[in-house]
């Protein structure tokens, strides 16, 4: 049906709206010395170039990569045709270095633009996106925790992207529960370590894109306490520097790749470290803290995958619905005009497309905001501003990871429904998005883990709390009250801030006498926070949209009318979980 | 992980509970002359044998069929290894004839037991289930509408199952909108017709399971009015009787098969009828009415697919969660016992498993009820009872098709989440259920079409209404009020009957002045009906369960506490759709 149309067109108008109006990022950049020379036209140019790259280079490989998948033969992985060449083009264009520190050879552009780039890459080719997906996090982690010689030896390669990186956590007996990890490390006299153990589900654990792969591996030192407080982080490269110069293979073996539901072009590897040489990154037994730098970056990126899937699913569904409409409106052989096409989309199709549009755009605003907050956390001129941004980013990260990926999958499935029977057929490409998107609810910490992270660690823990987020939402409600187009939404947003605040307080009070409550309520609580945050996103959109973006106000009304009903639902479920009767029966 | 365990074990205990306690079907059978000799032990034996067949013969082919898929070569389809042999075993065991009329060579057993069989077949192998999936409907359709010579020539083959049948509706330009069909038929002098046109998405349009395939094809006669009122139904076999005896090929060509997201072992064919010979079934231009006999049967069966997927997903998730728990409880090399295993399932896993169990069992009660209603519609001793059963079955059919398949998919996805990373890996089999189950929301009329059928045709049309269903639900609430274990649920069920009734009346009143309203509200209305019907199912389960089924009361409480919250949500969405403001903006 869509032959001849580009397989991916970046939604530059919507992206520009978020960057320039919703966030007004250029004004903030001016206040941050690191970005003061960056202006809106330059940012726009970068977005355009990124969209061009994704449309020209990555999107055409997406379907073929899914069909062909990765091959595993004789201990090595072969990626689908074109993946390696696309990666070389990516490196040559300088994309890996986009947001990296200029001190390491990076371009020093904002994380925010890296978030835009990530959305686009995932929309056009999620499987391919997995290979460079952890580069940024690895750079941040090494920069913060690795000794100088490691930074000097490895960071320039990673920043340029001529090496890639992995994160090696999961073992067969330990998925969500990292305390059960068994991989061991023992110190050698030269200061290096020997790593022994097996890791599973390692994305890009082996591939033919780069000569070297830098594995960041959690393992236990001999004197390590049990549980997560006994994990240390090691850098274990596929190839290691030889004393006499050059590089030699390390004892890191790929034992196989998984056959998966989706992202088939991404090699999900089982790695065996057989007394492999590694080097400690950060303090002994403090590996999890060091790796969290990487994981937080990775979790935001996974959340953006949900956005990328929703965006692509929306565009495919919209194109398909329009083509069907046109086909029906055409005079046919019989001379009849299809009654189906007469009044625009059928009501259910129109409703599904509106949902897709409104959720996708709302997620984009929140997701980019999180990226912008990372920039503010690092570069805001005052410490108070940096701390505030850090707190907000910490709160938003699990929400974005979990809520966006859940929505990415369900919206992709809704988009598939727009296609009718065609949606189930591979060549229409939407079913691949459903399959690809499903993994994002699982990896980098399942969505259940994210929910516990939000409620237990970020909200209920001593000294923590939802206040930084509520403050921003309440400020928006106040501003919206003074704005004619957003005023009708301000009251509802304000009311939901209070209900969310009340629910949080009630959970905190009850959790003190019922320690199992947070685990029962966490997922619905995360969804409630996500839904209210989306209401915030749309309230602000309605307030700041210029006349050329009147459609955003229409979408805002749609969200407040239908989408916000979800918040009622999550709140009721949280209340049901608080019922002491339930507490007794489902301890 | 599950090596050595059977790949499918029929949930005989839960099935028996529905048949003997929830429905008390044996008592009804005694009152129906057609089934008076059938008793509970016999029914139990049949269910056991069906479970055995599915576990031994069909389930082992499910994963391989998915990997291998169908092959298309030189105009013919080759099904996956083992599919044809399994089908021969199915025919030899007499399963196709189970619920067929003894006058045609059938066993004359209840549709209810056919529903049980269908759940089991889909749980063990959905792709394979597609081949005999339309047999029952084709028999019913031909029995009701075909001239005698067709019945005599074709029905015995279909009842025995040595031929299979298809339903040929969809064309490239006409999916949900059958009025746009273009396939043409012209009369020949000998009373046969010549059929010319193309059909797509024909399940089992060609295969190597049987020698002949009986296509039931919608086409237009030359003098046909446009739209759906100009469609006639034709029997167009793959092989036709030769005047001199024997059979010769008809001009029905398979032009290809679809590459799909799931049910890969099922051949989804494009068929080209090139002046193929066919015979009219039913009246000219009344083909849709004739085919509806087939479609109603098919829609119920598709709804049962949602049940079959949910059941299988639940069992896989439960097994996996238990194995993980056991693995953690084992003393390990370190001498530590995993903290994760200490207190049973993690809260999120426990909650997902409880949801899976409660929804699956509730759907089973409703789904089997629909099967039982078909038996009562045909065989109840009094006409009033037959009419009442017909009305109820008509109301329930779209609900079961749409609500069950939506749930089957989302529950399969929830079960996948229980597996963590393993869920995304093919060998753990749960991802196949997610892929396979997705199609059921589309075919036999998309879920959107079902919703319109329920609200517009079955509820709001003159002379129609939800009353037959409400009557049953209210009677249950009244009975439950008199029962100690169900009393706490009776009030909520009664309240929801009234709210559903009110919502229906309000929709009817508003629709009179706002004709677009039903289309906007239909999907949420169907979900509301489905959710309240599930509350009915659980209320009755709590009321009738014997002491040995105390777990059903626990599940009933879980549903009323959490599941019924959904009803609130659907009701609010219906109310939002009724808002005149929306009406103005989203016409």
Interface residues (C-beta under 8 A of the other chain):
Chain A: X170 X173 X175 X176 X177 X179 X180 X182 X200 X201 X226 X227 X258 X259 X260 X261 X262 X327 X328 X332 X333 X334 X336 X338 X339 X340 X346 X347 X348 X349 X350 X351 X354 X409 X413 X416 X417 X420 X421 X422 X423 X424 X425 X426 X427 X431 X434 X435 X438 X439 X441 X442 X443 X446 X447 X448 X451 X516 X519 X520 X522 X523 X554 X557 X561 X562 X565 X566 X568 X569 X572 X573 X576 X579 X581 X582 X585 X586
Chain B: X170 X173 X175 X176 X177 X179 X180 X182 X200 X201 X226 X227 X258 X259 X260 X261 X262 X327 X328 X332 X333 X334 X336 X338 X339 X340 X346 X347 X348 X349 X350 X351 X354 X409 X413 X416 X417 X420 X421 X422 X423 X424 X425 X426 X427 X431 X434 X435 X438 X439 X441 X442 X443 X446 X447 X448 X451 X516 X519 X520 X522 X523 X554 X557 X561 X562 X565 X566 X568 X569 X572 X573 X576 X579 X581 X582 X585 X586
